[in-house]
Amino acid sequence: MGDIIYLPINKKGRDLVVGDYPSLTKEEVRRLETIRDNIEQLLNMVSGIRNDPDAVALAAGRYGLMRMYQLRGRAAAMAFANRCVETAEIAEDLQK
């Protein structure tokens, strides 16, 4: 569900310099997409087993956003969360 999103700043708040994020190869993109897809499959499976998709979504979102904050800071975590919601809204609109 989505593309790789590049974050514009790091935790220290400075602009990223060349070398902080070298351009990704096709293999790296495939690896990241596979990780993303596998995690989504696991979360869907746990949602079904536990029969509580809300609890799984809240736990996964909490973990992801707290970890993003630790790695990249508040602004990047919030921007990522907003981008995810925007993507979900666009997908919902396209399904109508």
Biopython code that builds the backbone (N, CA, C, O; Angstrom):
import numpy as np
from Bio.PDB.StructureBuilder import StructureBuilder

atoms = [
    (1, "MET", "N", (0.837, -1.181, 0.000)),
    (1, "MET", "CA", (0.000, 0.000, 0.000)),
    (1, "MET", "C", (0.879, 1.240, 0.000)),
    (1, "MET", "O", (0.953, 1.937, 1.012)),
    (2, "GLY", "N", (1.536, 1.526, -1.096)),
    (2, "GLY", "CA", (2.212, 2.788, -1.164)),
    (2, "GLY", "C", (3.623, 2.705, -1.677)),
    (2, "GLY", "O", (4.166, 1.629, -1.927)),
    (3, "ASP", "N", (4.188, 3.858, -1.822)),
    (3, "ASP", "CA", (5.552, 3.990, -2.305)),
    (3, "ASP", "C", (6.469, 4.316, -1.146)),
    (3, "ASP", "O", (6.016, 4.604, -0.038)),
    (4, "ILE", "N", (7.750, 4.267, -1.411)),
    (4, "ILE", "CA", (8.720, 4.681, -0.412)),
    (4, "ILE", "C", (8.621, 6.191, -0.276)),
    (4, "ILE", "O", (8.590, 6.912, -1.273)),
    (5, "ILE", "N", (8.570, 6.663, 0.958)),
    (5, "ILE", "CA", (8.455, 8.094, 1.215)),
    (5, "ILE", "C", (9.786, 8.595, 1.751)),
    (5, "ILE", "O", (10.279, 8.087, 2.757)),
    (6, "TYR", "N", (10.359, 9.564, 1.106)),
    (6, "TYR", "CA", (11.632, 10.127, 1.543)),
    (6, "TYR", "C", (11.365, 11.242, 2.541)),
    (6, "TYR", "O", (10.557, 12.133, 2.281)),
    (7, "LEU", "N", (12.035, 11.194, 3.670)),
    (7, "LEU", "CA", (11.850, 12.202, 4.705)),
    (7, "LEU", "C", (12.846, 13.338, 4.487)),
    (7, "LEU", "O", (14.032, 13.088, 4.275)),
    (8, "PRO", "N", (12.373, 14.587, 4.538)),
    (8, "PRO", "CA", (13.227, 15.712, 4.173)),
    (8, "PRO", "C", (14.236, 16.139, 5.244)),
    (8, "PRO", "O", (15.241, 16.769, 4.915)),
    (9, "ILE", "N", (13.993, 15.813, 6.508)),
    (9, "ILE", "CA", (14.918, 16.237, 7.556)),
    (9, "ILE", "C", (15.184, 15.080, 8.503)),
    (9, "ILE", "O", (14.398, 14.136, 8.589)),
    (10, "ASN", "N", (16.296, 15.166, 9.210)),
    (10, "ASN", "CA", (16.583, 14.136, 10.196)),
    (10, "ASN", "C", (16.252, 14.650, 11.585)),
    (10, "ASN", "O", (15.769, 15.773, 11.723)),
    (11, "LYS", "N", (16.503, 13.848, 12.626)),
    (11, "LYS", "CA", (16.106, 14.188, 13.987)),
    (11, "LYS", "C", (16.720, 15.507, 14.464)),
    (11, "LYS", "O", (16.091, 16.244, 15.223)),
    (12, "LYS", "N", (17.924, 15.802, 14.031)),
    (12, "LYS", "CA", (18.595, 17.016, 14.483)),
    (12, "LYS", "C", (17.997, 18.273, 13.846)),
    (12, "LYS", "O", (18.341, 19.389, 14.235)),
    (13, "GLY", "N", (17.109, 18.095, 12.874)),
    (13, "GLY", "CA", (16.429, 19.220, 12.265)),
    (13, "GLY", "C", (17.185, 19.874, 11.127)),
    (13, "GLY", "O", (16.688, 20.823, 10.520)),
    (14, "ARG", "N", (18.364, 19.391, 10.831)),
    (14, "ARG", "CA", (19.119, 19.985, 9.733)),
    (14, "ARG", "C", (18.717, 19.322, 8.427)),
    (14, "ARG", "O", (18.226, 18.193, 8.420)),
    (15, "ASP", "N", (18.928, 20.027, 7.324)),
    (15, "ASP", "CA", (18.661, 19.425, 6.024)),
    (15, "ASP", "C", (19.626, 18.269, 5.810)),
    (15, "ASP", "O", (20.779, 18.319, 6.240)),
    (16, "LEU", "N", (19.147, 17.236, 5.146)),
    (16, "LEU", "CA", (20.018, 16.109, 4.840)),
    (16, "LEU", "C", (21.054, 16.537, 3.818)),
    (16, "LEU", "O", (20.764, 17.288, 2.887)),
    (17, "VAL", "N", (22.256, 16.048, 4.011)),
    (17, "VAL", "CA", (23.318, 16.360, 3.066)),
    (17, "VAL", "C", (23.511, 15.163, 2.145)),
    (17, "VAL", "O", (23.094, 14.049, 2.461)),
    (18, "VAL", "N", (24.138, 15.402, 1.023)),
    (18, "VAL", "CA", (24.407, 14.323, 0.083)),
    (18, "VAL", "C", (25.188, 13.236, 0.814)),
    (18, "VAL", "O", (26.163, 13.529, 1.506)),
    (19, "GLY", "N", (24.772, 12.016, 0.665)),
    (19, "GLY", "CA", (25.434, 10.913, 1.346)),
    (19, "GLY", "C", (24.634, 10.374, 2.513)),
    (19, "GLY", "O", (24.810, 9.220, 2.905)),
    (20, "ASP", "N", (23.738, 11.209, 3.088)),
    (20, "ASP", "CA", (22.889, 10.708, 4.176)),
    (20, "ASP", "C", (21.960, 9.615, 3.666)),
    (20, "ASP", "O", (21.759, 8.605, 4.340)),
    (21, "TYR", "N", (21.393, 9.812, 2.475)),
    (21, "TYR", "CA", (20.512, 8.830, 1.854)),
    (21, "TYR", "C", (20.917, 8.676, 0.397)),
    (21, "TYR", "O", (20.395, 9.372, -0.474)),
    (22, "PRO", "N", (21.845, 7.770, 0.133)),
    (22, "PRO", "CA", (22.201, 7.570, -1.274)),
    (22, "PRO", "C", (20.993, 7.032, -2.027)),
    (22, "PRO", "O", (20.129, 6.383, -1.438)),
    (23, "SER", "N", (20.934, 7.296, -3.304)),
    (23, "SER", "CA", (19.777, 6.824, -4.078)),
    (23, "SER", "C", (19.679, 5.308, -3.961)),
    (23, "SER", "O", (20.688, 4.602, -3.943)),
    (24, "LEU", "N", (18.462, 4.833, -3.884)),
    (24, "LEU", "CA", (18.226, 3.405, -3.687)),
    (24, "LEU", "C", (18.313, 2.651, -5.002)),
    (24, "LEU", "O", (17.861, 3.129, -6.042)),
    (25, "THR", "N", (18.899, 1.474, -4.937)),
    (25, "THR", "CA", (18.927, 0.613, -6.112)),
    (25, "THR", "C", (17.595, -0.110, -6.227)),
    (25, "THR", "O", (16.792, -0.098, -5.294)),
    (26, "LYS", "N", (17.365, -0.737, -7.368)),
    (26, "LYS", "CA", (16.138, -1.498, -7.548)),
    (26, "LYS", "C", (16.052, -2.627, -6.527)),
    (26, "LYS", "O", (14.966, -2.938, -6.039)),
    (27, "GLU", "N", (17.181, -3.239, -6.202)),
    (27, "GLU", "CA", (17.198, -4.310, -5.200)),
    (27, "GLU", "C", (16.796, -3.794, -3.824)),
    (27, "GLU", "O", (16.052, -4.457, -3.101)),
    (28, "GLU", "N", (17.287, -2.606, -3.459)),
    (28, "GLU", "CA", (16.925, -2.025, -2.164)),
    (28, "GLU", "C", (15.441, -1.681, -2.110)),
    (28, "GLU", "O", (14.784, -1.905, -1.093)),
    (29, "VAL", "N", (14.921, -1.144, -3.192)),
    (29, "VAL", "CA", (13.490, -0.818, -3.254)),
    (29, "VAL", "C", (12.670, -2.093, -3.101)),
    (29, "VAL", "O", (11.698, -2.119, -2.346)),
    (30, "ARG", "N", (13.057, -3.156, -3.818)),
    (30, "ARG", "CA", (12.357, -4.442, -3.700)),
    (30, "ARG", "C", (12.417, -4.979, -2.274)),
    (30, "ARG", "O", (11.425, -5.498, -1.762)),
    (31, "ARG", "N", (13.579, -4.855, -1.632)),
    (31, "ARG", "CA", (13.736, -5.328, -0.263)),
    (31, "ARG", "C", (12.811, -4.573, 0.683)),
    (31, "ARG", "O", (12.148, -5.179, 1.525)),
    (32, "LEU", "N", (12.767, -3.250, 0.546)),
    (32, "LEU", "CA", (11.900, -2.442, 1.402)),
    (32, "LEU", "C", (10.430, -2.730, 1.139)),
    (32, "LEU", "O", (9.632, -2.792, 2.075)),
    (33, "GLU", "N", (10.069, -2.904, -0.115)),
    (33, "GLU", "CA", (8.682, -3.240, -0.443)),
    (33, "GLU", "C", (8.299, -4.608, 0.118)),
    (33, "GLU", "O", (7.177, -4.792, 0.590)),
    (34, "THR", "N", (9.218, -5.562, 0.069)),
    (34, "THR", "CA", (8.950, -6.889, 0.617)),
    (34, "THR", "C", (8.749, -6.826, 2.123)),
    (34, "THR", "O", (7.840, -7.460, 2.659)),
    (35, "ILE", "N", (9.596, -6.061, 2.806)),
    (35, "ILE", "CA", (9.439, -5.896, 4.258)),
    (35, "ILE", "C", (8.087, -5.278, 4.564)),
    (35, "ILE", "O", (7.365, -5.761, 5.435)),
    (36, "ARG", "N", (7.739, -4.211, 3.852)),
    (36, "ARG", "CA", (6.443, -3.557, 4.051)),
    (36, "ARG", "C", (5.293, -4.522, 3.836)),
    (36, "ARG", "O", (4.382, -4.612, 4.660)),
    (37, "ASP", "N", (5.338, -5.241, 2.729)),
    (37, "ASP", "CA", (4.250, -6.167, 2.411)),
    (37, "ASP", "C", (4.155, -7.292, 3.437)),
    (37, "ASP", "O", (3.054, -7.676, 3.832)),
    (38, "ASN", "N", (5.292, -7.822, 3.870)),
    (38, "ASN", "CA", (5.281, -8.893, 4.875)),
    (38, "ASN", "C", (4.709, -8.422, 6.202)),
    (38, "ASN", "O", (3.958, -9.150, 6.851)),
    (39, "ILE", "N", (5.060, -7.215, 6.603)),
    (39, "ILE", "CA", (4.530, -6.681, 7.863)),
    (39, "ILE", "C", (3.027, -6.467, 7.754)),
    (39, "ILE", "O", (2.295, -6.763, 8.698)),
    (40, "GLU", "N", (2.555, -5.959, 6.622)),
    (40, "GLU", "CA", (1.111, -5.788, 6.434)),
    (40, "GLU", "C", (0.390, -7.127, 6.483)),
    (40, "GLU", "O", (-0.691, -7.225, 7.063)),
    (41, "GLN", "N", (0.975, -8.166, 5.879)),
    (41, "GLN", "CA", (0.376, -9.499, 5.926)),
    (41, "GLN", "C", (0.318, -10.024, 7.361)),
    (41, "GLN", "O", (-0.692, -10.594, 7.775)),
    (42, "LEU", "N", (1.398, -9.832, 8.116)),
    (42, "LEU", "CA", (1.414, -10.278, 9.513)),
    (42, "LEU", "C", (0.361, -9.550, 10.341)),
    (42, "LEU", "O", (-0.330, -10.168, 11.152)),
    (43, "LEU", "N", (0.236, -8.253, 10.142)),
    (43, "LEU", "CA", (-0.754, -7.488, 10.892)),
    (43, "LEU", "C", (-2.173, -7.921, 10.526)),
    (43, "LEU", "O", (-3.034, -8.020, 11.400)),
    (44, "ASN", "N", (-2.422, -8.180, 9.245)),
    (44, "ASN", "CA", (-3.735, -8.679, 8.837)),
    (44, "ASN", "C", (-4.021, -10.035, 9.472)),
    (44, "ASN", "O", (-5.149, -10.304, 9.885)),
    (45, "MET", "N", (-3.000, -10.892, 9.551)),
    (45, "MET", "CA", (-3.170, -12.207, 10.155)),
    (45, "MET", "C", (-3.488, -12.077, 11.646)),
    (45, "MET", "O", (-4.402, -12.734, 12.144)),
    (46, "VAL", "N", (-2.742, -11.239, 12.352)),
    (46, "VAL", "CA", (-2.983, -11.049, 13.782)),
    (46, "VAL", "C", (-4.366, -10.437, 14.009)),
    (46, "VAL", "O", (-5.050, -10.792, 14.969)),
    (47, "SER", "N", (-4.777, -9.524, 13.137)),
    (47, "SER", "CA", (-6.114, -8.936, 13.244)),
    (47, "SER", "C", (-7.186, -10.012, 13.170)),
    (47, "SER", "O", (-8.160, -9.986, 13.923)),
    (48, "GLY", "N", (-6.999, -10.959, 12.256)),
    (48, "GLY", "CA", (-7.961, -12.040, 12.119)),
    (48, "GLY", "C", (-7.930, -13.006, 13.291)),
    (48, "GLY", "O", (-8.978, -13.436, 13.773)),
    (49, "ILE", "N", (-6.739, -13.345, 13.749)),
    (49, "ILE", "CA", (-6.607, -14.279, 14.875)),
    (49, "ILE", "C", (-7.202, -13.675, 16.139)),
    (49, "ILE", "O", (-7.954, -14.336, 16.856)),
    (50, "ARG", "N", (-6.870, -12.444, 16.404)),
    (50, "ARG", "CA", (-7.354, -11.763, 17.617)),
    (50, "ARG", "C", (-8.775, -11.255, 17.475)),
    (50, "ARG", "O", (-9.426, -10.918, 18.464)),
    (51, "ASN", "N", (-9.252, -11.201, 16.244)),
    (51, "ASN", "CA", (-10.590, -10.688, 15.960)),
    (51, "ASN", "C", (-10.777, -9.279, 16.532)),
    (51, "ASN", "O", (-11.840, -8.940, 17.052)),
    (52, "ASP", "N", (-9.731, -8.474, 16.426)),
    (52, "ASP", "CA", (-9.778, -7.109, 16.941)),
    (52, "ASP", "C", (-8.867, -6.215, 16.094)),
    (52, "ASP", "O", (-7.787, -5.831, 16.541)),
    (53, "PRO", "N", (-9.300, -5.883, 14.873)),
    (53, "PRO", "CA", (-8.461, -5.078, 13.993)),
    (53, "PRO", "C", (-8.161, -3.688, 14.549)),
    (53, "PRO", "O", (-7.111, -3.119, 14.249)),
    (54, "ASP", "N", (-9.067, -3.134, 15.355)),
    (54, "ASP", "CA", (-8.806, -1.817, 15.937)),
    (54, "ASP", "C", (-7.602, -1.860, 16.873)),
    (54, "ASP", "O", (-6.729, -0.995, 16.811)),
    (55, "ALA", "N", (-7.560, -2.863, 17.734)),
    (55, "ALA", "CA", (-6.451, -2.973, 18.687)),
    (55, "ALA", "C", (-5.127, -3.185, 17.964)),
    (55, "ALA", "O", (-4.108, -2.611, 18.348)),
    (56, "VAL", "N", (-5.139, -4.004, 16.921)),
    (56, "VAL", "CA", (-3.916, -4.257, 16.159)),
    (56, "VAL", "C", (-3.466, -2.981, 15.448)),
    (56, "VAL", "O", (-2.278, -2.659, 15.444)),
    (57, "ALA", "N", (-4.409, -2.255, 14.849)),
    (57, "ALA", "CA", (-4.074, -1.009, 14.161)),
    (57, "ALA", "C", (-3.506, 0.018, 15.133)),
    (57, "ALA", "O", (-2.521, 0.688, 14.823)),
    (58, "LEU", "N", (-4.120, 0.144, 16.306)),
    (58, "LEU", "CA", (-3.617, 1.100, 17.301)),
    (58, "LEU", "C", (-2.226, 0.717, 17.784)),
    (58, "LEU", "O", (-1.356, 1.579, 17.918)),
    (59, "ALA", "N", (-2.010, -0.568, 18.046)),
    (59, "ALA", "CA", (-0.697, -1.017, 18.527)),
    (59, "ALA", "C", (0.378, -0.809, 17.462)),
    (59, "ALA", "O", (1.474, -0.337, 17.763)),
    (60, "ALA", "N", (0.059, -1.166, 16.214)),
    (60, "ALA", "CA", (1.026, -1.015, 15.134)),
    (60, "ALA", "C", (1.324, 0.461, 14.874)),
    (60, "ALA", "O", (2.480, 0.844, 14.690)),
    (61, "GLY", "N", (0.277, 1.285, 14.861)),
    (61, "GLY", "CA", (0.467, 2.722, 14.647)),
    (61, "GLY", "C", (1.288, 3.356, 15.750)),
    (61, "GLY", "O", (2.167, 4.179, 15.493)),
    (62, "ARG", "N", (0.996, 2.969, 16.975)),
    (62, "ARG", "CA", (1.736, 3.504, 18.124)),
    (62, "ARG", "C", (3.208, 3.127, 18.029)),
    (62, "ARG", "O", (4.086, 3.974, 18.195)),
    (63, "TYR", "N", (3.471, 1.856, 17.762)),
    (63, "TYR", "CA", (4.857, 1.414, 17.636)),
    (63, "TYR", "C", (5.567, 2.175, 16.514)),
    (63, "TYR", "O", (6.662, 2.704, 16.702)),
    (64, "GLY", "N", (4.925, 2.219, 15.347)),
    (64, "GLY", "CA", (5.550, 2.864, 14.204)),
    (64, "GLY", "C", (5.824, 4.342, 14.417)),
    (64, "GLY", "O", (6.914, 4.825, 14.111)),
    (65, "LEU", "N", (4.844, 5.058, 14.937)),
    (65, "LEU", "CA", (5.033, 6.503, 15.126)),
    (65, "LEU", "C", (6.037, 6.815, 16.226)),
    (65, "LEU", "O", (6.826, 7.752, 16.107)),
    (66, "MET", "N", (6.006, 6.029, 17.298)),
    (66, "MET", "CA", (6.984, 6.275, 18.366)),
    (66, "MET", "C", (8.405, 5.984, 17.881)),
    (66, "MET", "O", (9.343, 6.707, 18.217)),
    (67, "ARG", "N", (8.554, 4.933, 17.100)),
    (67, "ARG", "CA", (9.873, 4.596, 16.564)),
    (67, "ARG", "C", (10.325, 5.652, 15.553)),
    (67, "ARG", "O", (11.487, 6.059, 15.553)),
    (68, "MET", "N", (9.404, 6.092, 14.695)),
    (68, "MET", "CA", (9.743, 7.155, 13.738)),
    (68, "MET", "C", (10.199, 8.412, 14.471)),
    (68, "MET", "O", (11.164, 9.060, 14.066)),
    (69, "TYR", "N", (9.498, 8.754, 15.556)),
    (69, "TYR", "CA", (9.883, 9.923, 16.340)),
    (69, "TYR", "C", (11.309, 9.767, 16.873)),
    (69, "TYR", "O", (12.105, 10.703, 16.808)),
    (70, "GLN", "N", (11.622, 8.598, 17.391)),
    (70, "GLN", "CA", (12.966, 8.356, 17.921)),
    (70, "GLN", "C", (14.026, 8.466, 16.833)),
    (70, "GLN", "O", (15.122, 8.970, 17.077)),
    (71, "LEU", "N", (13.701, 7.996, 15.638)),
    (71, "LEU", "CA", (14.674, 7.991, 14.552)),
    (71, "LEU", "C", (14.773, 9.322, 13.815)),
    (71, "LEU", "O", (15.866, 9.740, 13.431)),
    (72, "ARG", "N", (13.633, 9.993, 13.616)),
    (72, "ARG", "CA", (13.608, 11.163, 12.736)),
    (72, "ARG", "C", (13.071, 12.437, 13.369)),
    (72, "ARG", "O", (13.226, 13.518, 12.800)),
    (73, "GLY", "N", (12.440, 12.331, 14.540)),
    (73, "GLY", "CA", (11.898, 13.517, 15.184)),
    (73, "GLY", "C", (10.413, 13.696, 14.927)),
    (73, "GLY", "O", (9.811, 13.006, 14.105)),
    (74, "ARG", "N", (9.845, 14.643, 15.655)),
    (74, "ARG", "CA", (8.393, 14.865, 15.636)),
    (74, "ARG", "C", (7.860, 15.278, 14.270)),
    (74, "ARG", "O", (6.872, 14.720, 13.792)),
    (75, "ALA", "N", (8.507, 16.244, 13.646)),
    (75, "ALA", "CA", (7.997, 16.763, 12.371)),
    (75, "ALA", "C", (7.936, 15.665, 11.314)),
    (75, "ALA", "O", (6.948, 15.564, 10.587)),
    (76, "ALA", "N", (8.964, 14.856, 11.222)),
    (76, "ALA", "CA", (8.991, 13.796, 10.218)),
    (76, "ALA", "C", (7.952, 12.726, 10.536)),
    (76, "ALA", "O", (7.299, 12.213, 9.627)),
    (77, "ALA", "N", (7.791, 12.382, 11.812)),
    (77, "ALA", "CA", (6.792, 11.377, 12.200)),
    (77, "ALA", "C", (5.388, 11.865, 11.878)),
    (77, "ALA", "O", (4.571, 11.106, 11.358)),
    (78, "MET", "N", (5.102, 13.130, 12.184)),
    (78, "MET", "CA", (3.786, 13.688, 11.910)),
    (78, "MET", "C", (3.538, 13.801, 10.406)),
    (78, "MET", "O", (2.435, 13.527, 9.934)),
    (79, "ALA", "N", (4.563, 14.204, 9.659)),
    (79, "ALA", "CA", (4.421, 14.311, 8.201)),
    (79, "ALA", "C", (4.149, 12.931, 7.599)),
    (79, "ALA", "O", (3.333, 12.795, 6.686)),
    (80, "PHE", "N", (4.835, 11.914, 8.114)),
    (80, "PHE", "CA", (4.626, 10.553, 7.624)),
    (80, "PHE", "C", (3.203, 10.098, 7.915)),
    (80, "PHE", "O", (2.542, 9.531, 7.046)),
    (81, "ALA", "N", (2.728, 10.343, 9.136)),
    (81, "ALA", "CA", (1.364, 9.954, 9.513)),
    (81, "ALA", "C", (0.340, 10.665, 8.619)),
    (81, "ALA", "O", (-0.615, 10.047, 8.149)),
    (82, "ASN", "N", (0.542, 11.947, 8.393)),
    (82, "ASN", "CA", (-0.374, 12.703, 7.521)),
    (82, "ASN", "C", (-0.363, 12.162, 6.105)),
    (82, "ASN", "O", (-1.410, 12.057, 5.467)),
    (83, "ARG", "N", (0.822, 11.819, 5.611)),
    (83, "ARG", "CA", (0.926, 11.273, 4.245)),
    (83, "ARG", "C", (0.198, 9.934, 4.146)),
    (83, "ARG", "O", (-0.457, 9.658, 3.140)),
    (84, "CYS", "N", (0.306, 9.111, 5.172)),
    (84, "CYS", "CA", (-0.390, 7.817, 5.182)),
    (84, "CYS", "C", (-1.903, 8.011, 5.138)),
    (84, "CYS", "O", (-2.599, 7.317, 4.397)),
    (85, "VAL", "N", (-2.411, 8.954, 5.929)),
    (85, "VAL", "CA", (-3.855, 9.212, 5.945)),
    (85, "VAL", "C", (-4.300, 9.761, 4.592)),
    (85, "VAL", "O", (-5.346, 9.366, 4.077)),
    (86, "GLU", "N", (-3.518, 10.662, 4.018)),
    (86, "GLU", "CA", (-3.851, 11.206, 2.706)),
    (86, "GLU", "C", (-3.900, 10.097, 1.657)),
    (86, "GLU", "O", (-4.794, 10.079, 0.810)),
    (87, "THR", "N", (-2.949, 9.181, 1.712)),
    (87, "THR", "CA", (-2.923, 8.063, 0.768)),
    (87, "THR", "C", (-4.165, 7.191, 0.928)),
    (87, "THR", "O", (-4.764, 6.774, -0.063)),
    (88, "ALA", "N", (-4.555, 6.916, 2.175)),
    (88, "ALA", "CA", (-5.754, 6.116, 2.436)),
    (88, "ALA", "C", (-7.001, 6.829, 1.914)),
    (88, "ALA", "O", (-7.891, 6.188, 1.354)),
    (89, "GLU", "N", (-7.073, 8.156, 2.093)),
    (89, "GLU", "CA", (-8.214, 8.921, 1.595)),
    (89, "GLU", "C", (-8.288, 8.877, 0.075)),
    (89, "GLU", "O", (-9.370, 8.734, -0.494)),
    (90, "ILE", "N", (-7.144, 8.999, -0.578)),
    (90, "ILE", "CA", (-7.106, 8.950, -2.043)),
    (90, "ILE", "C", (-7.562, 7.576, -2.519)),
    (90, "ILE", "O", (-8.358, 7.474, -3.453)),
    (91, "ALA", "N", (-7.064, 6.525, -1.884)),
    (91, "ALA", "CA", (-7.460, 5.163, -2.257)),
    (91, "ALA", "C", (-8.957, 4.963, -2.068)),
    (91, "ALA", "O", (-9.611, 4.331, -2.898)),
    (92, "GLU", "N", (-9.497, 5.495, -0.985)),
    (92, "GLU", "CA", (-10.932, 5.398, -0.713)),
    (92, "GLU", "C", (-11.751, 6.119, -1.779)),
    (92, "GLU", "O", (-12.764, 5.608, -2.257)),
    (93, "ASP", "N", (-11.289, 7.323, -2.142)),
    (93, "ASP", "CA", (-11.982, 8.086, -3.182)),
    (93, "ASP", "C", (-11.961, 7.352, -4.526)),
    (93, "ASP", "O", (-12.953, 7.364, -5.255)),
    (94, "LEU", "N", (-10.840, 6.719, -4.852)),
    (94, "LEU", "CA", (-10.719, 5.995, -6.122)),
    (94, "LEU", "C", (-11.625, 4.783, -6.176)),
    (94, "LEU", "O", (-12.052, 4.375, -7.257)),
    (95, "GLN", "N", (-11.928, 4.196, -5.012)),
    (95, "GLN", "CA", (-12.789, 3.020, -4.957)),
    (95, "GLN", "C", (-14.263, 3.365, -5.140)),
    (95, "GLN", "O", (-15.072, 2.489, -5.445)),
    (96, "LYS", "N", (-14.612, 4.631, -4.955)),
    (96, "LYS", "CA", (-16.016, 5.056, -5.070)),
    (96, "LYS", "C", (-16.427, 5.219, -6.505)),
    (96, "LYS", "O", (-17.573, 5.571, -6.783)),
]
sb = StructureBuilder()
sb.init_structure("model")
sb.init_model(0)
sb.init_chain("A")
sb.init_seg("    ")
for serial, (resi, resn, name, xyz) in enumerate(atoms, 1):
    if name == "N":
        sb.init_residue(resn, " ", resi, " ")
    sb.init_atom(name, np.array(xyz, "f"), 0.0, 1.0, " ", f" {name:<3s}", serial, name[0])
structure = sb.get_structure()
